Amino acid sequence: MAGQSPPTGEPLVPNPMFVYDEALTELVFRYCGDRLSLDPVPLDFGGATTESLDRRLQGLLGPSGNDPAKVLDLFAKHLATAVVSCDSPRFLSFIPAAPTKASLLFDMVVSCSSLQATTWLEAAGAVAAENQALRLLADLAGLPPGAGGCFVSGGSIANLSALVVARDTARPQAGRCPEHPLVAVSTESHSSVARALSIIGARPLVVPAEDHRLTGSALSASLGAEPERADVVGVVATAGTTNAGLVDDLQGVSEVARRHGLWFHVDAAYGGAALFASSVRERFAGIEWADSIVIDPHKWLFAPFDCAGLLYREPALAKAVHAQKAAYLEVVHEDEAADDWNPSDYAVHLTRRARGLALWFSLAVYGTDAYSRAVEAVLHVAQSAAELVDRAPHLELVRPPDLSVVLVRRPGWDRHRYQAWSLQLLEDQTAFVTPTTWEGETVARLCFLHPHTTLQMVQEILDSMA
């Protein structure tokens, strides 16, 4: 009975973990406000070691709790500063991030509201908003009106989910059922693609790249020379390779894929954001023929981690593969209306947070023109940086950038010298730039993504290589 006391007769005492604490709320909100106000965001990473962090954390977790102010102070002074801030305009390694202020704030709303978006039954409002953002991405790519999908944690899960559909869909369509199907990939494909193929029991048909790009002609030649060509069920093209930001011959690959009845998957996790930029839109010609596409908003679309958009030309094919069946899930599917949309049906996940809402809110607040300007600004800085490298007497530009990755060669340096330089840059808080390997040699790799990265910052980096 409501309000009844426990069997002992003692009054029910609310668990403090679930009671609103105004002081704690203000403490955390103040920290978040201070963090959001940083301009620019510092790189941080104070050279912490395992031993030093272990000492700081020693005895923190135990039967009794701690003063939240002291815990937050520990985090702010010793843990947060031991993380390189990927949203700093001086973070130019790997693929950075630069979430908008609106997206970061709304991510707090998603967390504070315990919002999830697993099924339409539970979360129709959240799913509808996420689908509006997905529709925008589908329209940018030129996919048909029926296209759709869901947001997943990242490009790796998106590639895995799409390739499962490719494997299970292509077999009956082609009248074949190979035990270990082949999927054509490039030597430049993201490492997650090879991992996904291994997980699903498929094999890669590695197509030699032409100038580091997968082309339709190379794919056609490889298919013609492959003894087990009947076992090839799909092809993965890349729109923005991670190492150099190159865009494959999507038009040519799409034509070959259609001719041979292959599932055409485009990994645009990093580069797909450039669909917002009219200056480079022609490089993506052919993406509109994709059967599946991945675009990660937590990369170049200025959303918080973790957010990757997975789109299907024909979502019903993905639903047939991914929809999970269980007694407790029958209520989700048995009275499913035509317009019901369960994100759990379109990837390898089930329960999921509403990770697309922060992107949706930011797009709604700022508008798509602001996104186009931000992406174009990054492209401009990358091109200008390449010109600075080309003019520097002590440096060589490895190749002109397609998108926003610039590869720089410093003649006379070996890998050890590049690594020492990279560490010194970070220690000086000049920038976070790490080396990579290009055609067997070590070079510096600058990945531009933050619209507030300036040419002055770039010049500081280049001068440090003298």
C-alpha beads as a LAMMPS data file, in Angstrom:
LAMMPS data file: protein, C-alpha beads

466 atoms
465 bonds

1 atom types
1 bond types

-500.0 500.0 xlo xhi
-500.0 500.0 ylo yhi
-500.0 500.0 zlo zhi

Masses

1 110.0

Atoms # bond

1 1 1 0.000 0.000 0.000
2 1 1 1.295 3.493 -0.884
3 1 1 3.008 5.224 2.020
4 1 1 3.151 2.053 4.104
5 1 1 6.087 1.819 6.513
6 1 1 8.659 -0.968 6.239
7 1 1 7.949 -4.192 8.195
8 1 1 10.137 -2.950 11.045
9 1 1 7.739 -0.095 11.645
10 1 1 10.445 2.482 11.016
11 1 1 9.590 5.324 8.628
12 1 1 10.843 5.009 5.040
13 1 1 13.972 7.119 4.542
14 1 1 14.537 8.237 0.933
15 1 1 17.809 7.104 -0.581
16 1 1 19.912 10.284 -0.956
17 1 1 21.215 9.072 -4.320
18 1 1 17.768 9.749 -5.787
19 1 1 16.901 12.988 -4.036
20 1 1 17.484 16.356 -5.681
21 1 1 20.547 18.030 -4.182
22 1 1 20.607 21.733 -4.972
23 1 1 24.184 22.256 -3.782
24 1 1 25.478 19.342 -5.858
25 1 1 23.542 20.563 -8.871
26 1 1 24.970 24.058 -8.598
27 1 1 28.465 22.644 -8.105
28 1 1 28.322 20.610 -11.305
29 1 1 26.547 23.306 -13.321
30 1 1 29.180 25.840 -12.267
31 1 1 31.933 23.533 -13.475
32 1 1 30.124 22.926 -16.771
33 1 1 29.607 26.649 -17.235
34 1 1 33.277 27.355 -16.622
35 1 1 34.264 24.620 -19.068
36 1 1 31.903 25.902 -21.746
37 1 1 33.241 29.443 -21.342
38 1 1 36.863 28.511 -22.083
39 1 1 38.011 30.404 -25.147
40 1 1 40.076 28.924 -26.543
41 1 1 39.914 25.461 -25.009
42 1 1 43.418 24.519 -23.776
43 1 1 45.069 21.327 -24.905
44 1 1 45.881 20.133 -21.365
45 1 1 47.540 16.731 -20.776
46 1 1 50.013 17.421 -18.041
47 1 1 52.226 14.382 -18.456
48 1 1 50.442 12.282 -15.844
49 1 1 51.692 8.757 -15.209
50 1 1 49.874 5.640 -14.100
51 1 1 51.536 5.919 -10.715
52 1 1 50.590 9.573 -10.193
53 1 1 46.957 8.993 -11.151
54 1 1 46.766 5.867 -9.000
55 1 1 47.946 7.919 -6.040
56 1 1 45.281 10.530 -6.657
57 1 1 42.548 7.904 -6.883
58 1 1 43.761 5.771 -3.994
59 1 1 40.931 4.899 -1.601
60 1 1 38.356 7.075 -3.350
61 1 1 35.844 4.287 -3.917
62 1 1 34.714 2.502 -0.770
63 1 1 31.796 1.877 1.592
64 1 1 31.464 5.546 2.486
65 1 1 31.008 8.418 0.085
66 1 1 33.032 11.617 -0.262
67 1 1 32.385 15.321 -0.277
68 1 1 31.290 15.998 -3.891
69 1 1 33.206 19.282 -3.946
70 1 1 36.435 17.440 -3.167
71 1 1 35.709 14.748 -5.771
72 1 1 34.989 17.351 -8.445
73 1 1 38.110 19.276 -7.462
74 1 1 40.147 16.111 -7.892
75 1 1 38.615 15.578 -11.312
76 1 1 39.113 19.163 -12.446
77 1 1 42.717 19.524 -11.283
78 1 1 44.182 16.075 -11.858
79 1 1 41.980 13.934 -14.135
80 1 1 40.519 16.339 -16.688
81 1 1 43.928 17.940 -17.192
82 1 1 45.396 14.506 -17.926
83 1 1 43.219 14.267 -21.048
84 1 1 44.140 16.011 -24.298
85 1 1 41.155 18.193 -25.151
86 1 1 40.040 17.094 -28.598
87 1 1 37.822 20.182 -28.881
88 1 1 40.802 22.515 -28.701
89 1 1 41.532 24.334 -31.980
90 1 1 45.124 23.184 -31.489
91 1 1 44.146 19.486 -31.522
92 1 1 45.135 18.354 -35.026
93 1 1 45.733 14.630 -34.484
94 1 1 43.635 11.619 -35.397
95 1 1 40.122 13.009 -36.074
96 1 1 39.403 15.835 -33.607
97 1 1 36.005 17.058 -32.397
98 1 1 34.495 20.498 -31.976
99 1 1 31.000 20.241 -30.482
100 1 1 28.867 23.363 -30.702
101 1 1 27.892 24.999 -27.433
102 1 1 24.228 24.180 -28.079
103 1 1 24.990 20.509 -28.693
104 1 1 27.012 20.226 -25.495
105 1 1 24.291 21.865 -23.451
106 1 1 21.587 19.686 -24.929
107 1 1 23.651 16.585 -24.295
108 1 1 23.306 17.548 -20.635
109 1 1 19.527 17.668 -21.144
110 1 1 19.596 14.183 -22.660
111 1 1 21.527 12.884 -19.652
112 1 1 19.526 14.776 -17.016
113 1 1 16.265 13.570 -18.555
114 1 1 17.452 9.953 -18.788
115 1 1 16.399 10.040 -22.431
116 1 1 16.839 6.890 -24.431
117 1 1 15.592 6.114 -27.917
118 1 1 15.353 2.376 -28.304
119 1 1 11.816 1.966 -29.645
120 1 1 8.945 4.118 -30.833
121 1 1 6.732 2.770 -28.048
122 1 1 9.079 4.117 -25.368
123 1 1 10.489 7.228 -27.000
124 1 1 8.489 8.452 -29.974
125 1 1 9.436 12.096 -29.405
126 1 1 13.152 11.447 -29.246
127 1 1 13.044 9.091 -32.221
128 1 1 11.090 11.596 -34.324
129 1 1 13.669 14.311 -33.654
130 1 1 16.579 11.978 -34.393
131 1 1 14.898 10.913 -37.616
132 1 1 14.571 14.534 -38.688
133 1 1 18.348 14.909 -38.348
134 1 1 18.927 11.641 -40.208
135 1 1 16.622 12.802 -42.996
136 1 1 18.735 15.932 -43.380
137 1 1 21.858 13.799 -43.796
138 1 1 20.069 11.520 -46.266
139 1 1 18.972 14.514 -48.336
140 1 1 22.521 15.886 -48.398
141 1 1 23.734 12.550 -49.746
142 1 1 20.933 12.394 -52.315
143 1 1 19.292 9.250 -50.960
144 1 1 15.632 8.605 -51.878
145 1 1 12.699 9.697 -49.659
146 1 1 12.346 6.272 -48.026
147 1 1 15.917 6.179 -46.749
148 1 1 16.522 6.053 -43.019
149 1 1 18.443 4.435 -40.219
150 1 1 19.600 5.296 -36.738
151 1 1 22.390 6.811 -34.711
152 1 1 25.010 4.452 -33.293
153 1 1 28.111 4.992 -31.181
154 1 1 30.666 5.391 -33.962
155 1 1 31.898 4.450 -37.404
156 1 1 33.127 1.032 -36.281
157 1 1 29.665 -0.095 -35.113
158 1 1 28.065 1.546 -38.146
159 1 1 30.367 -0.304 -40.547
160 1 1 29.739 -3.563 -38.728
161 1 1 25.962 -3.090 -38.771
162 1 1 25.875 -2.173 -42.457
163 1 1 28.112 -5.065 -43.503
164 1 1 25.923 -7.562 -41.647
165 1 1 23.033 -6.344 -43.799
166 1 1 25.209 -6.530 -46.914
167 1 1 26.126 -10.117 -46.112
168 1 1 22.605 -11.304 -45.346
169 1 1 20.847 -9.310 -48.062
170 1 1 23.111 -9.951 -51.021
171 1 1 22.980 -13.734 -50.729
172 1 1 19.346 -14.397 -51.608
173 1 1 19.282 -11.595 -54.174
174 1 1 22.116 -13.169 -56.116
175 1 1 20.908 -16.719 -55.623
176 1 1 24.038 -17.732 -53.804
177 1 1 24.934 -18.462 -50.225
178 1 1 28.712 -18.569 -49.799
179 1 1 29.879 -19.812 -46.426
180 1 1 32.443 -17.008 -46.219
181 1 1 31.384 -14.242 -48.629
182 1 1 33.805 -11.718 -50.049
183 1 1 33.522 -7.961 -49.724
184 1 1 35.652 -5.737 -51.934
185 1 1 37.681 -3.174 -49.992
186 1 1 40.534 -0.804 -50.676
187 1 1 43.983 -0.837 -49.154
188 1 1 42.946 2.554 -47.711
189 1 1 39.734 1.318 -46.039
190 1 1 39.365 2.108 -42.347
191 1 1 40.731 -0.531 -39.981
192 1 1 37.225 -1.119 -38.581
193 1 1 36.127 -2.533 -41.940
194 1 1 38.608 -5.411 -41.766
195 1 1 37.594 -6.027 -38.169
196 1 1 33.915 -6.064 -39.086
197 1 1 34.481 -8.568 -41.880
198 1 1 36.347 -10.831 -39.487
199 1 1 33.505 -10.642 -36.957
200 1 1 30.802 -11.535 -39.498
201 1 1 32.787 -14.347 -41.095
202 1 1 33.392 -12.561 -44.386
203 1 1 36.628 -12.165 -46.293
204 1 1 38.135 -9.046 -47.843
205 1 1 38.818 -8.848 -51.551
206 1 1 41.534 -6.219 -51.424
207 1 1 41.421 -4.016 -54.512
208 1 1 44.701 -2.235 -55.307
209 1 1 44.280 1.505 -54.866
210 1 1 45.014 3.919 -57.684
211 1 1 46.779 6.917 -56.164
212 1 1 45.424 5.768 -52.788
213 1 1 41.821 5.706 -54.034
214 1 1 39.418 2.894 -54.805
215 1 1 38.288 3.317 -58.410
216 1 1 35.602 1.722 -60.510
217 1 1 38.145 0.488 -63.039
218 1 1 40.294 -1.173 -60.370
219 1 1 37.222 -2.790 -58.804
220 1 1 36.070 -4.095 -62.167
221 1 1 39.512 -5.538 -62.897
222 1 1 39.695 -7.235 -59.502
223 1 1 36.260 -8.768 -59.919
224 1 1 37.218 -10.048 -63.353
225 1 1 40.381 -11.653 -62.016
226 1 1 38.809 -13.132 -58.859
227 1 1 38.221 -16.916 -59.169
228 1 1 35.532 -16.699 -56.495
229 1 1 33.865 -13.618 -57.972
230 1 1 30.449 -15.208 -57.432
231 1 1 31.101 -15.008 -53.694
232 1 1 31.585 -11.232 -53.730
233 1 1 28.498 -9.660 -52.144
234 1 1 29.485 -6.056 -51.537
235 1 1 32.005 -3.247 -51.804
236 1 1 33.134 -0.593 -49.319
237 1 1 34.191 2.810 -50.610
238 1 1 35.549 5.620 -48.464
239 1 1 34.551 9.270 -48.614
240 1 1 37.364 10.824 -46.621
241 1 1 40.113 8.353 -45.760
242 1 1 41.366 8.761 -42.216
243 1 1 45.045 8.983 -43.068
244 1 1 44.909 11.528 -45.891
245 1 1 41.281 12.642 -46.243
246 1 1 40.902 11.284 -49.782
247 1 1 37.573 10.546 -51.464
248 1 1 37.278 7.376 -53.519
249 1 1 35.842 7.237 -57.035
250 1 1 32.310 6.880 -55.717
251 1 1 30.688 7.299 -59.130
252 1 1 32.802 4.634 -60.786
253 1 1 32.517 2.221 -57.874
254 1 1 28.747 2.675 -57.729
255 1 1 28.407 1.827 -61.423
256 1 1 30.403 -1.380 -61.035
257 1 1 28.465 -2.286 -57.894
258 1 1 25.131 -1.915 -59.686
259 1 1 26.368 -3.872 -62.674
260 1 1 27.424 -6.801 -60.510
261 1 1 24.570 -6.607 -57.990
262 1 1 26.864 -5.715 -55.068
263 1 1 25.864 -3.950 -51.879
264 1 1 27.478 -0.500 -52.081
265 1 1 28.539 0.799 -48.654
266 1 1 30.144 4.222 -48.253
267 1 1 32.232 4.900 -45.166
268 1 1 31.933 8.675 -44.908
269 1 1 32.434 8.722 -41.141
270 1 1 34.871 11.624 -41.293
271 1 1 34.424 13.120 -44.750
272 1 1 30.645 12.994 -45.068
273 1 1 30.325 16.322 -43.273
274 1 1 31.815 17.958 -46.364
275 1 1 28.474 17.324 -48.073
276 1 1 27.560 20.626 -46.406
277 1 1 30.251 22.396 -48.472
278 1 1 29.336 23.311 -52.034
279 1 1 33.020 23.876 -52.828
280 1 1 33.793 20.138 -52.675
281 1 1 30.361 18.590 -53.276
282 1 1 31.316 17.250 -56.720
283 1 1 33.915 14.971 -55.136
284 1 1 31.052 12.981 -53.616
285 1 1 29.288 12.285 -56.904
286 1 1 27.960 8.719 -56.784
287 1 1 27.253 8.651 -53.049
288 1 1 23.564 8.923 -53.892
289 1 1 23.700 5.304 -55.147
290 1 1 24.887 3.919 -51.818
291 1 1 22.934 1.130 -50.158
292 1 1 24.318 2.254 -46.801
293 1 1 26.281 5.259 -45.569
294 1 1 27.916 6.190 -42.286
295 1 1 28.512 9.828 -41.297
296 1 1 29.833 10.613 -37.815
297 1 1 28.447 13.912 -36.463
298 1 1 30.853 13.636 -33.514
299 1 1 33.625 14.262 -36.004
300 1 1 33.123 17.108 -38.466
301 1 1 29.472 17.903 -37.749
302 1 1 30.239 19.410 -34.367
303 1 1 28.276 17.022 -32.125
304 1 1 29.449 15.506 -28.817
305 1 1 30.724 11.968 -28.527
306 1 1 29.344 9.428 -29.272
307 1 1 27.244 9.954 -32.390
308 1 1 27.404 8.253 -35.794
309 1 1 24.607 8.363 -38.355
310 1 1 23.910 5.096 -40.164
311 1 1 21.676 5.391 -43.231
312 1 1 20.147 2.750 -45.493
313 1 1 18.668 3.262 -48.947
314 1 1 16.080 0.606 -48.097
315 1 1 15.710 0.445 -44.316
316 1 1 13.366 -2.554 -44.534
317 1 1 16.349 -4.690 -45.576
318 1 1 18.232 -3.680 -42.435
319 1 1 15.194 -4.234 -40.265
320 1 1 14.823 -7.779 -41.581
321 1 1 18.389 -8.472 -40.457
322 1 1 18.700 -6.547 -37.196
323 1 1 15.258 -6.599 -35.534
324 1 1 15.572 -8.654 -32.359
325 1 1 12.902 -11.174 -31.368
326 1 1 12.088 -12.038 -27.769
327 1 1 8.985 -12.569 -25.691
328 1 1 9.413 -9.302 -23.836
329 1 1 9.846 -7.429 -27.146
330 1 1 6.648 -8.708 -28.736
331 1 1 4.751 -5.665 -27.496
332 1 1 7.121 -3.484 -29.515
333 1 1 6.382 -5.218 -32.804
334 1 1 2.984 -6.883 -32.633
335 1 1 0.872 -3.752 -33.130
336 1 1 3.489 -1.844 -35.055
337 1 1 1.919 0.969 -37.064
338 1 1 3.258 1.866 -40.481
339 1 1 4.930 4.995 -39.148
340 1 1 6.466 3.399 -36.058
341 1 1 10.264 3.475 -36.163
342 1 1 12.397 1.464 -33.787
343 1 1 16.086 2.482 -33.905
344 1 1 16.858 -0.894 -32.324
345 1 1 15.886 -2.502 -35.642
346 1 1 18.644 -0.954 -37.728
347 1 1 21.955 -1.845 -36.056
348 1 1 23.536 -4.433 -33.779
349 1 1 22.399 -2.580 -30.651
350 1 1 19.200 -2.793 -28.639
351 1 1 19.121 -0.318 -25.737
352 1 1 20.638 2.993 -26.770
353 1 1 20.799 6.582 -25.551
354 1 1 19.235 9.294 -27.696
355 1 1 22.643 10.223 -29.010
356 1 1 21.308 12.055 -32.059
357 1 1 19.357 14.653 -30.104
358 1 1 22.314 16.946 -29.422
359 1 1 22.943 17.195 -33.174
360 1 1 19.242 17.770 -33.843
361 1 1 19.065 20.574 -31.265
362 1 1 22.185 22.275 -32.593
363 1 1 20.952 22.109 -36.208
364 1 1 17.612 23.538 -35.159
365 1 1 19.221 26.346 -33.141
366 1 1 21.909 27.456 -35.593
367 1 1 20.532 26.359 -38.989
368 1 1 22.231 24.508 -41.805
369 1 1 23.824 27.660 -43.271
370 1 1 25.940 27.987 -40.119
371 1 1 27.103 24.405 -40.567
372 1 1 28.003 25.049 -44.189
373 1 1 30.026 28.117 -43.226
374 1 1 31.851 26.195 -40.501
375 1 1 32.791 23.305 -42.804
376 1 1 33.870 25.703 -45.575
377 1 1 36.009 27.598 -43.051
378 1 1 37.841 24.401 -42.139
379 1 1 38.393 23.553 -45.806
380 1 1 39.792 27.033 -46.401
381 1 1 42.249 26.745 -43.507
382 1 1 43.400 23.323 -44.722
383 1 1 44.028 24.625 -48.243
384 1 1 45.808 27.698 -46.894
385 1 1 47.909 25.510 -44.592
386 1 1 48.944 23.403 -47.577
387 1 1 50.057 26.586 -49.348
388 1 1 52.110 27.621 -46.292
389 1 1 53.818 24.221 -46.312
390 1 1 54.488 24.493 -50.035
391 1 1 56.208 27.846 -49.530
392 1 1 58.252 26.802 -46.489
393 1 1 61.871 26.107 -47.575
394 1 1 62.378 23.441 -44.899
395 1 1 59.200 21.473 -45.619
396 1 1 57.485 19.533 -48.403
397 1 1 53.776 19.093 -49.043
398 1 1 53.168 15.374 -49.531
399 1 1 50.072 15.957 -51.684
400 1 1 47.347 18.588 -52.080
401 1 1 44.495 17.927 -49.647
402 1 1 41.127 16.637 -50.865
403 1 1 39.385 17.710 -47.685
404 1 1 40.979 18.792 -44.402
405 1 1 43.999 16.517 -43.855
406 1 1 47.419 17.934 -44.705
407 1 1 50.481 15.666 -44.830
408 1 1 53.844 17.367 -44.269
409 1 1 57.332 16.007 -44.911
410 1 1 60.375 17.336 -43.074
411 1 1 63.392 16.146 -45.108
412 1 1 66.082 14.605 -42.942
413 1 1 63.790 13.561 -40.091
414 1 1 63.292 9.953 -39.093
415 1 1 60.374 8.585 -37.062
416 1 1 62.194 9.173 -33.782
417 1 1 62.662 12.854 -34.649
418 1 1 59.001 13.272 -35.620
419 1 1 57.896 11.683 -32.367
420 1 1 60.192 13.872 -30.261
421 1 1 58.895 16.953 -32.086
422 1 1 55.274 15.853 -31.509
423 1 1 55.848 15.399 -27.779
424 1 1 57.558 18.772 -27.503
425 1 1 54.658 20.480 -29.296
426 1 1 52.243 19.027 -26.781
427 1 1 54.438 19.848 -23.803
428 1 1 54.659 23.459 -25.008
429 1 1 50.875 23.471 -25.573
430 1 1 51.513 24.660 -29.119
431 1 1 49.494 21.870 -30.720
432 1 1 48.762 18.172 -30.674
433 1 1 50.096 16.785 -33.946
434 1 1 51.138 13.168 -34.352
435 1 1 53.095 11.521 -37.161
436 1 1 51.772 8.887 -39.533
437 1 1 53.177 6.601 -42.213
438 1 1 52.754 7.458 -45.868
439 1 1 54.131 5.153 -48.557
440 1 1 56.594 3.664 -46.111
441 1 1 57.953 6.909 -44.634
442 1 1 57.073 8.891 -41.554
443 1 1 55.452 12.267 -42.108
444 1 1 53.500 14.764 -40.010
445 1 1 49.720 14.698 -40.293
446 1 1 47.544 17.719 -39.558
447 1 1 43.806 17.065 -39.465
448 1 1 41.797 20.294 -39.456
449 1 1 38.282 20.198 -38.048
450 1 1 37.794 23.091 -35.631
451 1 1 36.567 26.272 -37.394
452 1 1 38.616 28.372 -34.947
453 1 1 41.981 26.866 -35.858
454 1 1 43.881 29.824 -37.296
455 1 1 46.686 30.132 -39.805
456 1 1 48.760 31.728 -37.057
457 1 1 48.512 28.461 -35.126
458 1 1 49.509 26.575 -38.257
459 1 1 52.495 28.857 -38.787
460 1 1 53.656 28.196 -35.209
461 1 1 53.574 24.453 -35.923
462 1 1 55.464 24.784 -39.201
463 1 1 58.077 27.107 -37.692
464 1 1 58.734 24.536 -34.966
465 1 1 59.874 22.092 -37.667
466 1 1 62.712 24.350 -38.841

Bonds

1 1 1 2
2 1 2 3
3 1 3 4
4 1 4 5
5 1 5 6
6 1 6 7
7 1 7 8
8 1 8 9
9 1 9 10
10 1 10 11
11 1 11 12
12 1 12 13
13 1 13 14
14 1 14 15
15 1 15 16
16 1 16 17
17 1 17 18
18 1 18 19
19 1 19 20
20 1 20 21
21 1 21 22
22 1 22 23
23 1 23 24
24 1 24 25
25 1 25 26
26 1 26 27
27 1 27 28
28 1 28 29
29 1 29 30
30 1 30 31
31 1 31 32
32 1 32 33
33 1 33 34
34 1 34 35
35 1 35 36
36 1 36 37
37 1 37 38
38 1 38 39
39 1 39 40
40 1 40 41
41 1 41 42
42 1 42 43
43 1 43 44
44 1 44 45
45 1 45 46
46 1 46 47
47 1 47 48
48 1 48 49
49 1 49 50
50 1 50 51
51 1 51 52
52 1 52 53
53 1 53 54
54 1 54 55
55 1 55 56
56 1 56 57
57 1 57 58
58 1 58 59
59 1 59 60
60 1 60 61
61 1 61 62
62 1 62 63
63 1 63 64
64 1 64 65
65 1 65 66
66 1 66 67
67 1 67 68
68 1 68 69
69 1 69 70
70 1 70 71
71 1 71 72
72 1 72 73
73 1 73 74
74 1 74 75
75 1 75 76
76 1 76 77
77 1 77 78
78 1 78 79
79 1 79 80
80 1 80 81
81 1 81 82
82 1 82 83
83 1 83 84
84 1 84 85
85 1 85 86
86 1 86 87
87 1 87 88
88 1 88 89
89 1 89 90
90 1 90 91
91 1 91 92
92 1 92 93
93 1 93 94
94 1 94 95
95 1 95 96
96 1 96 97
97 1 97 98
98 1 98 99
99 1 99 100
100 1 100 101
101 1 101 102
102 1 102 103
103 1 103 104
104 1 104 105
105 1 105 106
106 1 106 107
107 1 107 108
108 1 108 109
109 1 109 110
110 1 110 111
111 1 111 112
112 1 112 113
113 1 113 114
114 1 114 115
115 1 115 116
116 1 116 117
117 1 117 118
118 1 118 119
119 1 119 120
120 1 120 121
121 1 121 122
122 1 122 123
123 1 123 124
124 1 124 125
125 1 125 126
126 1 126 127
127 1 127 128
128 1 128 129
129 1 129 130
130 1 130 131
131 1 131 132
132 1 132 133
133 1 133 134
134 1 134 135
135 1 135 136
136 1 136 137
137 1 137 138
138 1 138 139
139 1 139 140
140 1 140 141
141 1 141 142
142 1 142 143
143 1 143 144
144 1 144 145
145 1 145 146
146 1 146 147
147 1 147 148
148 1 148 149
149 1 149 150
150 1 150 151
151 1 151 152
152 1 152 153
153 1 153 154
154 1 154 155
155 1 155 156
156 1 156 157
157 1 157 158
158 1 158 159
159 1 159 160
160 1 160 161
161 1 161 162
162 1 162 163
163 1 163 164
164 1 164 165
165 1 165 166
166 1 166 167
167 1 167 168
168 1 168 169
169 1 169 170
170 1 170 171
171 1 171 172
172 1 172 173
173 1 173 174
174 1 174 175
175 1 175 176
176 1 176 177
177 1 177 178
178 1 178 179
179 1 179 180
180 1 180 181
181 1 181 182
182 1 182 183
183 1 183 184
184 1 184 185
185 1 185 186
186 1 186 187
187 1 187 188
188 1 188 189
189 1 189 190
190 1 190 191
191 1 191 192
192 1 192 193
193 1 193 194
194 1 194 195
195 1 195 196
196 1 196 197
197 1 197 198
198 1 198 199
199 1 199 200
200 1 200 201
201 1 201 202
202 1 202 203
203 1 203 204
204 1 204 205
205 1 205 206
206 1 206 207
207 1 207 208
208 1 208 209
209 1 209 210
210 1 210 211
211 1 211 212
212 1 212 213
213 1 213 214
214 1 214 215
215 1 215 216
216 1 216 217
217 1 217 218
218 1 218 219
219 1 219 220
220 1 220 221
221 1 221 222
222 1 222 223
223 1 223 224
224 1 224 225
225 1 225 226
226 1 226 227
227 1 227 228
228 1 228 229
229 1 229 230
230 1 230 231
231 1 231 232
232 1 232 233
233 1 233 234
234 1 234 235
235 1 235 236
236 1 236 237
237 1 237 238
238 1 238 239
239 1 239 240
240 1 240 241
241 1 241 242
242 1 242 243
243 1 243 244
244 1 244 245
245 1 245 246
246 1 246 247
247 1 247 248
248 1 248 249
249 1 249 250
250 1 250 251
251 1 251 252
252 1 252 253
253 1 253 254
254 1 254 255
255 1 255 256
256 1 256 257
257 1 257 258
258 1 258 259
259 1 259 260
260 1 260 261
261 1 261 262
262 1 262 263
263 1 263 264
264 1 264 265
265 1 265 266
266 1 266 267
267 1 267 268
268 1 268 269
269 1 269 270
270 1 270 271
271 1 271 272
272 1 272 273
273 1 273 274
274 1 274 275
275 1 275 276
276 1 276 277
277 1 277 278
278 1 278 279
279 1 279 280
280 1 280 281
281 1 281 282
282 1 282 283
283 1 283 284
284 1 284 285
285 1 285 286
286 1 286 287
287 1 287 288
288 1 288 289
289 1 289 290
290 1 290 291
291 1 291 292
292 1 292 293
293 1 293 294
294 1 294 295
295 1 295 296
296 1 296 297
297 1 297 298
298 1 298 299
299 1 299 300
300 1 300 301
301 1 301 302
302 1 302 303
303 1 303 304
304 1 304 305
305 1 305 306
306 1 306 307
307 1 307 308
308 1 308 309
309 1 309 310
310 1 310 311
311 1 311 312
312 1 312 313
313 1 313 314
314 1 314 315
315 1 315 316
316 1 316 317
317 1 317 318
318 1 318 319
319 1 319 320
320 1 320 321
321 1 321 322
322 1 322 323
323 1 323 324
324 1 324 325
325 1 325 326
326 1 326 327
327 1 327 328
328 1 328 329
329 1 329 330
330 1 330 331
331 1 331 332
332 1 332 333
333 1 333 334
334 1 334 335
335 1 335 336
336 1 336 337
337 1 337 338
338 1 338 339
339 1 339 340
340 1 340 341
341 1 341 342
342 1 342 343
343 1 343 344
344 1 344 345
345 1 345 346
346 1 346 347
347 1 347 348
348 1 348 349
349 1 349 350
350 1 350 351
351 1 351 352
352 1 352 353
353 1 353 354
354 1 354 355
355 1 355 356
356 1 356 357
357 1 357 358
358 1 358 359
359 1 359 360
360 1 360 361
361 1 361 362
362 1 362 363
363 1 363 364
364 1 364 365
365 1 365 366
366 1 366 367
367 1 367 368
368 1 368 369
369 1 369 370
370 1 370 371
371 1 371 372
372 1 372 373
373 1 373 374
374 1 374 375
375 1 375 376
376 1 376 377
377 1 377 378
378 1 378 379
379 1 379 380
380 1 380 381
381 1 381 382
382 1 382 383
383 1 383 384
384 1 384 385
385 1 385 386
386 1 386 387
387 1 387 388
388 1 388 389
389 1 389 390
390 1 390 391
391 1 391 392
392 1 392 393
393 1 393 394
394 1 394 395
395 1 395 396
396 1 396 397
397 1 397 398
398 1 398 399
399 1 399 400
400 1 400 401
401 1 401 402
402 1 402 403
403 1 403 404
404 1 404 405
405 1 405 406
406 1 406 407
407 1 407 408
408 1 408 409
409 1 409 410
410 1 410 411
411 1 411 412
412 1 412 413
413 1 413 414
414 1 414 415
415 1 415 416
416 1 416 417
417 1 417 418
418 1 418 419
419 1 419 420
420 1 420 421
421 1 421 422
422 1 422 423
423 1 423 424
424 1 424 425
425 1 425 426
426 1 426 427
427 1 427 428
428 1 428 429
429 1 429 430
430 1 430 431
431 1 431 432
432 1 432 433
433 1 433 434
434 1 434 435
435 1 435 436
436 1 436 437
437 1 437 438
438 1 438 439
439 1 439 440
440 1 440 441
441 1 441 442
442 1 442 443
443 1 443 444
444 1 444 445
445 1 445 446
446 1 446 447
447 1 447 448
448 1 448 449
449 1 449 450
450 1 450 451
451 1 451 452
452 1 452 453
453 1 453 454
454 1 454 455
455 1 455 456
456 1 456 457
457 1 457 458
458 1 458 459
459 1 459 460
460 1 460 461
461 1 461 462
462 1 462 463
463 1 463 464
464 1 464 465
465 1 465 466
